[in-house]
Amino acid sequence: MRSAIAMSYEVDDAVHAARELADSIREQLVLQKHSLGLMFCDADTDGAVLTEQLHAMLGIEVAGMTTLAVLSPQGRHEAAIMLTVLTSADCLFSPGVSASLHADDFADRIAQAYQATIPAGASERPGVIFAFCPFGLPFSGDTYPAALSRVAQGAPIIGGVASDDYDYKRVRVFLSGKEYQDAMVLVSLWGNVRPVFAIRHVTSRFAERIRRVTQAEGNIVRKVGEETFIQYLQGFGLKTDVDDPLLAFTGYPLLLRQGDDADEVPVMRRISGLNQADQSGIFSGDVPIGAQANICLISKADIAAACRESLRVLLEEAKAQSGYAYSTILCISCCGRSMIMGKDAETEGNILTEMLPKGLVLAGAYCLGEICPTRYKNGLATNRFHNYSIIFCML
């Protein structure tokens, strides 16, 4: 597989941007038998027109989403559009889109979207699935990897929940001329693809009030230990009578371990709401009963270290493979990490620029939730929904 990336800052003129991006790709890359465009763009971009124009100009399907900022080999970029084109003679890219997920059978609709991407005669699971997920739907973010994993026989998934610049009203996903706020766009990859993954959380500093979750339903937590969730937060000295819990608790995510295995990769959960009436907490992902919970205290140094370590592990994993030429790194970082970095938001981009080996293309986005395997072996993945993480996939 080969790839190239192109950048444009013409977020107010989709036709101009498409021409600029397509010309840049043509200068860098000769398209092979199968190709795919992946687009990350600022929320002010008319992504439907842009992907329609790119589809016509390059003759390829283009999938993507809005994002807070993008990451390239040159660092972090805001108010920008990034197009990544993957091309291969022996790997098939098969895109699809779900029906509206504002329905009781949302999990079935995700499964049906994946099934529509299966090529005729395929007998194996895909090598990897790209997932572009809508924000703000009335279910836990864990639904996305759970529904896909069941129907795709444990194939690895890399993706994220679309974002904007924190007004949460312009969040969209795209596929070749169409935009969606309530549907999932995905692409399954078949053939000669051998992905490797890395993920790191920010887990170096804890408040050390580890308790078991004792009452919870999906992404709603009612009790931790003997305390209501709000009492649990107050035990850390945190003020809970706040107008915007998502913003107020950005620097205090919940870390969960679901077993006693020391090698288990934990998950991070963002507090997205508090219910003062019943003293519960609302999260963007599931919080299972029995999980060990602890509040993390995140620093800028933690975020930088996690970025550096995750990319280091990815490069080592790829180096250990043989008989496959890697060309592309896809990166998803959490918007929460960007919020905490504040005026130092360039840090992750600078680290990636410093560490990226010559000859590799890197394309990244800031999302409101990340999807990546926590375990991947023999083609089978344990796919999880994450917050506050930075994830990588190399192809």
Wavefront OBJ file of the C-alpha trace (Angstrom):
o trace
v 0.000 0.000 0.000
v 1.141 3.517 -0.799
v -0.230 6.834 0.395
v 0.042 10.600 0.248
v -1.461 13.512 2.156
v -2.548 16.966 1.011
v -3.493 20.034 3.048
v -5.724 23.016 2.330
v -6.798 25.989 4.404
v -9.650 26.940 2.062
v -12.342 25.964 4.578
v -14.774 28.553 3.129
v -14.486 27.426 -0.505
v -15.006 23.685 -0.897
v -14.577 23.658 -4.691
v -11.261 25.551 -4.503
v -10.089 23.271 -1.682
v -10.989 20.135 -3.627
v -9.025 21.318 -6.669
v -6.020 22.167 -4.490
v -6.112 18.825 -2.685
v -6.639 16.751 -5.828
v -3.785 18.488 -7.659
v -1.448 17.865 -4.731
v -2.347 14.173 -4.567
v -1.805 13.729 -8.313
v 1.646 15.278 -8.018
v 2.640 12.823 -5.296
v 0.892 9.584 -6.129
v 0.005 7.323 -9.041
v -3.256 5.622 -8.133
v -3.252 1.841 -8.311
v -6.179 -0.549 -8.813
v -7.907 0.308 -5.508
v -7.836 3.666 -3.706
v -9.560 5.484 -0.861
v -9.606 9.048 0.430
v -9.754 9.801 4.157
v -10.638 13.380 5.023
v -10.384 15.277 8.308
v -11.662 18.842 8.142
v -12.562 21.920 10.150
v -16.244 22.082 11.107
v -16.771 25.204 8.961
v -15.990 23.174 5.829
v -18.796 22.133 3.494
v -17.705 18.528 3.673
v -20.510 17.218 1.479
v -19.488 19.428 -1.451
v -15.800 18.827 -0.783
v -16.058 15.029 -0.779
v -18.341 15.122 -3.822
v -15.785 17.191 -5.736
v -12.882 14.986 -4.638
v -14.824 11.874 -5.639
v -15.328 13.347 -9.108
v -11.795 14.721 -9.536
v -9.892 11.664 -8.287
v -12.418 8.949 -9.108
v -12.274 7.466 -5.597
v -14.553 7.162 -2.583
v -13.835 9.721 0.142
v -14.854 9.165 3.771
v -14.214 11.439 6.719
v -15.376 13.693 9.524
v -15.124 17.115 11.111
v -12.475 17.599 13.759
v -11.126 20.152 16.206
v -7.685 20.099 14.565
v -5.577 17.845 12.372
v -2.106 16.348 12.745
v 0.379 15.935 9.898
v 4.126 15.310 9.535
v 4.462 19.085 9.961
v 2.578 19.179 13.267
v -0.851 20.420 14.371
v -3.103 22.536 12.141
v -6.352 24.343 12.945
v -8.945 25.634 10.440
v -7.553 23.138 7.948
v -8.512 20.257 5.675
v -6.388 17.130 5.381
v -6.873 14.519 2.661
v -5.069 11.177 2.906
v -5.214 8.884 -0.117
v -4.404 5.200 0.272
v -3.817 3.177 -2.894
v -3.043 -0.496 -3.448
v -3.056 -3.214 -6.075
v -3.844 -5.953 -3.565
v -6.048 -4.335 -0.889
v -9.727 -3.517 -1.432
v -11.406 -0.536 0.284
v -15.134 -1.018 0.791
v -17.105 1.958 2.252
v -20.599 2.053 3.709
v -22.950 4.185 5.779
v -25.587 3.217 8.326
v -29.207 4.261 8.406
v -30.060 6.885 11.016
v -28.967 5.715 14.462
v -31.776 7.663 16.146
v -33.714 4.401 16.415
v -34.244 1.579 18.900
v -32.415 -0.881 16.635
v -29.268 1.282 16.320
v -26.912 -1.657 16.916
v -28.581 -3.655 14.142
v -28.233 -0.679 11.814
v -24.497 -0.498 12.485
v -24.223 -4.216 11.765
v -26.184 -3.855 8.518
v -23.883 -1.031 7.377
v -20.855 -3.273 7.883
v -22.486 -6.233 6.122
v -23.048 -4.041 3.064
v -19.266 -3.513 2.817
v -18.432 -7.230 2.585
v -17.191 -8.026 -0.945
v -18.827 -10.864 -2.847
v -17.190 -14.169 -2.009
v -15.313 -12.908 1.046
v -14.754 -15.696 3.555
v -12.450 -13.987 6.039
v -12.928 -10.982 8.281
v -11.433 -7.703 7.022
v -7.888 -6.714 7.896
v -9.074 -3.500 9.539
v -12.156 -1.259 9.718
v -12.118 2.549 9.705
v -15.015 4.023 11.713
v -16.257 7.626 11.560
v -18.881 8.050 14.262
v -21.483 10.778 14.912
v -21.550 12.658 18.202
v -24.449 13.254 20.568
v -26.560 10.154 20.028
v -28.582 8.740 22.930
v -26.365 5.716 23.604
v -22.922 4.933 24.923
v -19.904 5.256 22.648
v -19.135 1.605 23.397
v -21.988 0.702 21.067
v -19.843 1.504 18.035
v -17.005 -1.021 18.570
v -19.298 -3.566 20.271
v -21.779 -3.736 17.398
v -19.047 -3.814 14.766
v -16.906 -6.377 16.569
v -19.792 -8.832 16.850
v -20.672 -8.780 13.191
v -17.081 -8.442 11.884
v -15.803 -11.456 13.858
v -13.398 -9.432 15.977
v -11.682 -7.541 13.165
v -9.622 -4.587 14.451
v -11.252 -1.146 14.361
v -9.581 2.263 14.265
v -11.617 5.449 14.378
v -13.220 8.161 16.408
v -16.220 10.319 17.179
v -16.378 13.464 15.045
v -15.722 16.801 16.756
v -15.850 20.549 16.206
v -14.607 23.541 18.215
v -16.672 22.675 21.291
v -20.103 23.979 20.267
v -21.083 20.366 19.368
v -23.574 21.621 16.741
v -21.516 21.261 13.547
v -20.253 17.725 14.095
v -20.647 15.634 10.934
v -19.325 12.598 9.099
v -19.060 12.324 5.305
v -19.035 9.865 2.452
v -18.533 10.975 -1.162
v -20.950 13.886 -1.380
v -23.212 13.171 1.582
v -23.016 14.425 5.165
v -24.563 12.875 8.266
v -25.137 13.921 11.868
v -26.913 10.735 12.930
v -25.268 7.980 10.875
v -21.988 6.090 10.998
v -19.608 5.970 8.020
v -17.211 3.041 7.860
v -14.703 1.497 5.480
v -13.601 -2.114 5.632
v -10.197 -3.074 4.198
v -9.697 -6.489 2.627
v -6.640 -8.221 1.235
v -2.971 -7.570 1.880
v -3.101 -5.356 4.960
v -1.236 -6.021 8.197
v -2.105 -3.286 10.718
v -0.285 -2.662 13.974
v -1.706 -0.568 16.810
v -0.627 1.384 19.865
v -2.619 3.190 22.531
v -1.626 5.130 25.623
v -3.692 6.803 28.315
v -2.644 9.469 30.767
v -2.383 7.408 33.922
v 0.683 8.535 35.834
v -1.070 10.505 38.593
v -3.985 9.322 40.695
v -6.047 10.694 43.530
v -5.953 7.231 45.185
v -9.567 6.666 46.223
v -9.953 3.361 44.416
v -13.478 1.994 44.745
v -15.610 -0.605 42.996
v -18.533 0.582 40.897
v -21.533 -0.904 42.718
v -24.531 0.540 40.850
v -24.478 1.439 37.163
v -26.520 1.104 34.007
v -24.546 1.406 30.782
v -22.943 4.843 30.885
v -24.805 6.038 34.006
v -23.077 5.510 37.364
v -25.207 5.688 40.512
v -22.895 4.412 43.253
v -19.166 3.877 43.745
v -18.542 1.826 46.855
v -21.091 2.980 49.415
v -21.299 6.529 48.043
v -23.415 8.077 45.327
v -21.300 9.137 42.385
v -21.562 12.803 43.320
v -20.506 11.975 46.895
v -17.578 10.042 45.451
v -16.456 13.126 43.508
v -16.912 15.339 46.550
v -14.624 13.013 48.477
v -11.794 14.220 46.204
v -12.562 17.797 47.196
v -14.175 18.490 43.820
v -17.011 21.011 43.461
v -20.010 19.266 41.863
v -22.569 22.096 41.640
v -21.326 23.301 38.229
v -23.090 24.590 35.122
v -21.044 22.582 32.611
v -19.782 19.281 34.072
v -18.107 18.261 30.816
v -15.911 21.357 30.916
v -15.496 21.447 34.713
v -14.209 17.854 34.920
v -12.090 17.793 31.756
v -8.948 17.451 33.854
v -10.402 14.696 36.082
v -11.294 11.608 34.044
v -12.319 8.297 35.556
v -9.937 5.387 35.023
v -11.470 1.903 35.014
v -9.971 -1.544 35.369
v -12.404 -4.350 34.696
v -10.262 -7.198 35.994
v -7.323 -7.991 38.220
v -4.890 -8.663 35.345
v -1.911 -6.341 35.825
v -1.349 -6.339 32.043
v -4.886 -5.260 31.261
v -5.170 -1.978 29.337
v -7.582 0.193 31.338
v -10.143 2.526 29.817
v -10.612 6.210 30.530
v -14.033 7.773 30.862
v -15.023 11.412 30.514
v -17.619 12.817 32.907
v -20.147 14.387 30.556
v -22.960 15.168 32.995
v -24.191 15.046 36.601
v -27.750 14.415 37.749
v -28.207 16.304 40.990
v -31.634 14.734 41.586
v -30.408 11.148 41.890
v -26.708 11.944 42.489
v -25.560 9.954 39.444
v -22.872 10.615 36.851
v -23.221 10.368 33.083
v -20.317 9.248 30.906
v -19.622 9.069 27.182
v -18.828 5.349 27.467
v -19.948 2.378 29.544
v -18.915 2.006 33.181
v -19.468 -1.635 34.187
v -20.524 -2.758 37.644
v -17.580 -4.234 39.529
v -14.936 -2.204 37.721
v -12.254 -0.566 39.850
v -12.644 3.196 39.559
v -10.189 5.976 40.297
v -9.973 9.645 39.369
v -6.886 10.687 37.388
v -5.176 14.043 37.684
v -3.821 14.953 34.259
v -0.857 17.220 33.615
v 0.580 18.537 30.375
v 3.732 16.509 30.978
v 1.604 13.345 31.245
v -0.002 14.054 27.866
v 3.349 14.643 26.154
v 4.838 11.485 27.644
v 1.860 9.357 26.568
v 2.100 10.665 23.006
v 5.794 9.918 22.810
v 5.465 6.459 24.340
v 2.546 5.419 22.143
v 4.337 6.322 18.921
v 7.526 4.633 20.141
v 5.641 1.398 20.805
v 3.948 1.577 17.397
v 7.255 1.967 15.565
v 8.772 -0.932 17.488
v 5.776 -3.137 16.718
v 6.018 -2.358 13.005
v 9.772 -2.991 13.019
v 9.156 -6.455 14.462
v 6.987 -7.389 11.465
v 8.558 -8.873 8.359
v 7.494 -9.153 4.749
v 5.261 -6.055 4.754
v 6.149 -2.484 3.771
v 4.398 0.091 5.965
v 3.586 3.506 4.518
v 0.914 5.181 6.640
v 0.234 6.086 10.266
v -3.277 7.092 11.309
v -3.546 8.897 14.646
v -6.557 9.867 16.774
v -6.071 12.036 19.856
v -8.786 13.068 22.297
v -10.141 16.622 22.300
v -9.882 16.468 26.098
v -6.104 16.221 25.759
v -6.128 19.320 23.574
v -8.265 21.237 26.080
v -5.887 20.425 28.913
v -2.842 21.456 26.867
v -4.390 24.897 26.264
v -1.762 27.313 24.942
v 0.622 24.360 24.597
v -1.697 22.565 22.175
v 1.116 22.272 19.605
v 2.987 19.817 21.843
v 1.616 16.551 20.448
v 2.089 17.709 16.868
v 5.672 18.703 17.594
v 6.413 15.300 19.133
v 5.011 13.498 16.102
v 7.062 15.676 13.749
v 10.196 14.944 15.766
v 9.683 11.178 15.966
v 8.171 10.353 12.557
v 10.628 8.327 10.446
v 11.336 9.500 6.909
v 9.199 7.840 4.257
v 6.076 7.488 6.383
v 2.875 9.481 5.960
v 1.021 10.545 9.117
v -2.584 11.761 9.262
v -4.333 12.543 12.529
v -7.398 14.165 14.043
v -8.731 15.287 17.426
v -11.944 13.453 18.316
v -14.588 13.241 21.054
v -13.882 9.554 21.615
v -11.367 7.077 20.227
v -11.808 3.489 19.020
v -8.845 1.125 18.993
v -7.954 -2.440 20.011
v -6.552 -2.923 23.483
v -5.462 -6.394 22.393
v -4.739 -7.616 18.861
v -3.375 -11.067 18.115
v -3.785 -13.553 15.283
v -6.187 -11.222 13.498
v -8.558 -10.985 16.473
v -9.024 -7.713 18.328
v -10.516 -6.564 21.605
v -11.890 -3.250 20.387
v -12.704 -0.587 22.953
v -14.104 2.932 23.090
v -11.726 5.322 24.863
v -11.457 8.878 26.143
v -8.313 10.928 26.890
v -6.239 8.540 24.815
v -3.944 8.817 21.830
v -4.186 5.904 19.443
v -2.175 4.885 16.382
v -2.622 2.454 13.522
v 0.119 1.766 10.987
v -0.702 0.271 7.597
l 1 2 3 4 5 6 7 8 9 10 11 12 13 14 15 16 17 18 19 20 21 22 23 24 25 26 27 28 29 30 31 32 33 34 35 36 37 38 39 40 41 42 43 44 45 46 47 48 49 50 51 52 53 54 55 56 57 58 59 60 61 62 63 64 65 66 67 68 69 70 71 72 73 74 75 76 77 78 79 80 81 82 83 84 85 86 87 88 89 90 91 92 93 94 95 96 97 98 99 100 101 102 103 104 105 106 107 108 109 110 111 112 113 114 115 116 117 118 119 120 121 122 123 124 125 126 127 128 129 130 131 132 133 134 135 136 137 138 139 140 141 142 143 144 145 146 147 148 149 150 151 152 153 154 155 156 157 158 159 160 161 162 163 164 165 166 167 168 169 170 171 172 173 174 175 176 177 178 179 180 181 182 183 184 185 186 187 188 189 190 191 192 193 194 195 196 197 198 199 200 201 202 203 204 205 206 207 208 209 210 211 212 213 214 215 216 217 218 219 220 221 222 223 224 225 226 227 228 229 230 231 232 233 234 235 236 237 238 239 240 241 242 243 244 245 246 247 248 249 250 251 252 253 254 255 256 257 258 259 260 261 262 263 264 265 266 267 268 269 270 271 272 273 274 275 276 277 278 279 280 281 282 283 284 285 286 287 288 289 290 291 292 293 294 295 296 297 298 299 300 301 302 303 304 305 306 307 308 309 310 311 312 313 314 315 316 317 318 319 320 321 322 323 324 325 326 327 328 329 330 331 332 333 334 335 336 337 338 339 340 341 342 343 344 345 346 347 348 349 350 351 352 353 354 355 356 357 358 359 360 361 362 363 364 365 366 367 368 369 370 371 372 373 374 375 376 377 378 379 380 381 382 383 384 385 386 387 388 389 390 391 392 393 394 395
